């Protein structure tokens, strides 16, 4: 790998790090968008990406349930 290629890869990684979403919900939406793009182009979707999307969704559901339980305790 040439020095220029290495510089380009490092630059790309730094840009990606700067543009990463801080909000987990935003990350979930980006993953869903990528999966939908891949489906639209007829590309195979990696199993680990589907698993990651499901795990993110499940974590949001459990967070919502925890929040609802806290409200019920406050109301009761």
N, C-alpha and C positions, 0 to 999 in steps of 0.2 A: 504494500500500500504506500502510495507516495505521500510526501509531507503535505501537499495541497489537499489530497483526499482526506487526510487525518484532520486538517484544519477545518475543512468543510463539515465533517461529521461532528466535530466538537461544537462548531457554530450552530449546527442544526439542533444538537442536544440542548445547548444553552437556551436557544429560542423556545424549544418545546417546554423546558423547565419554567421559563418565564410566563408562558401562556397556559400553564396548567390551571384548571379551575380549583379554587380553594373550597368551594361548596360541594359536598358529596352529591347533592341533588343535581348540580350542574354536570358533574362527572358522569352520573347515571344517564342523563339526557344525551351527552356526547357519545357514550357507548351505544345507546339505543340508535342514535342517528347513524353511526358507523355500521351497525348490524343491518339497518334498513338499506343503506347504500349498497352493501355487499349483496343483499337479497335482490335489489333492483337490477344489479349487473349480473345476476346469476352466479355469483361467486360462492364457493363453499365457505361457511362460517366456522371458524375454529371453535372446537368444543370448549376450550378454556375461556374464550371470550363470552360464549353463551352462559357458562357457569358463573363467570364474574358478574354478568348483568343480572342474573337471577339472585345471586347473593346480595348485590347492592339493593335490589328491589325488596328482598326479604328483610334486610336490615332497616329499611325505611318503614316497612309495615310494623316491625317490632317496636321501633321508636315511636310510631304513632299510637300503638296500643299502650305503651308505657305512659305516654303523655295523657291519654284518655283515662287511664287508671288513676293518675295523679289528680285529674280534675274531678273524678267521681268521689275520691276520698275527701277532697276539699269541699265538695257540695254536700256530702253526707254528714 
